[in-house]
Amino acid sequence: RRKWKRVVSVLKELEEACETPVGRLRQVVDAMAVEMHAGLASEGGSKLKMLLTFVDHLPTGSEIGTYYALDLGGTNFRVLRIQLGGRRSSILSQDVERQPIPQHLLTSTSEDLFDFIASTLKQFVEKEESGSEPSPVRTRELGFTFSFPVKQSSLRSGILIKWTKGFAIEDMVGKEVVTLLEAALVRSGLDMRVALLVNDTVGTLALGRYHDADTVAAVIIGTGTNACYLERADAIIKCQGLLTSSGYMVVNMEWGNFWSSHLPRTSYDIDLDSESPNPNDQGFEKMISGMYLGDIVRRVILRISLESDIFGPVSSRLSIPFILQTPLLAAMHEDHSPELKEVAKILKETLEVDGLHARPATPLVGILKKIGRDGSGGITGGRNRSDVKMKRTVVAIEGGLYTSYTMFREYLHEALNEILGDVAQHVSLQVTEDGSGIGGALLAASYSSYS
Ligand code: ADP
């Protein structure tokens, strides 16, 4: 009896820490707006970097011809080719090839990495072009999606700030990314022009816009999370006298690093952050994205197990960081069977805690609601633009967490409706697919030197 009391109090405490009444959501929204302003006002003015992308126009649909993209953002990279028909949403064909990057190249030299990429690209081009009509005499054009932190100084130039995701090619930090790629293309003898450097969220925005002219922002909620949106150039105060052809520029928010004291942060979030390799960094991402959600819940289960005997003896597996991955958490959350069979199975097989004892622990499923309130904080924060009023606003959205985790998606939509009230009917979230690659190629078309 007393043990159960402990469980109930742990859960109650969690529930209170997680609560997101609409007032609290609004405070987060306001904090996000304040940080956006600060990040636009001065370099280093906010945890939100608000990076300039120099993309001042987006695909309109009139683009025509064949374009390439190179998408490097993890341990796989992809090469793509698309053919555009000159009308909105008319991608006539698209071909993609995915290549794992050999392990040794992740810590080798930039020359080795880019030679490998250039030779893969060359083979792809030759394969795709063989048998087709000889192309008109013009240089092929490529959008380079490079999803690592880059400080851009123009559409085609930017230096690598630091590596993430397992890469450690020291000679490349601080170097011009496009210059290195172009040098490798020359060495391989491939005639191709790098039209621009693209962040993956910007690719998603470009693809969303290609399909729908009202698209003004893009959000990715997958392993990590980030967003970009179209901002008025004169609002980008840190870059005085910024002239763009449209009067707008896409800003890469890097919102994974957002922070506000209004975010409903629990002791589990705090522990996860302090035990991570990058404490105090990417605070918002650690509260909502797919890489971390499972581990937050593992910590809750561990605490319940330590404070009560409802799971039997404490399983040593519960102490292994990241053993409960987010897709498994989603499967538990979405288990609507009366006996919670899936919950019991995952507890037993993954965490080696006794599923039978756990079965009466129905409240466990209730606590998983936490995910919903976190996700909602993310999207509503990003939507806090003053000009949404009655104009139709489309946000392109991608990422496995949003697309594959139904209840996450539903909570996010609920919170959006709650905060926006009547305005919600004018805001639509449109899922795009492969924006990082296809959007890169579309932007190469937008910025083609032949148009
Ligand atoms: P990435 O963000 O790594 O480029 P994705 O956008 O495909 O790739 O997102 C993958 C992430 O989405 C995974 O790391 C996982 O956290 C999350 N995810 C994938 N499938 C599910 C699922 N069924 N339920 C919950 N989360 C999922």
Residues whose N, C-alpha, C, O or C-beta is under 5 A from the ligand:
A	BS01	ADP	G222 T223 G224 G290 M291 T326 P327 A330 G399 G400 L401 S404 Y405
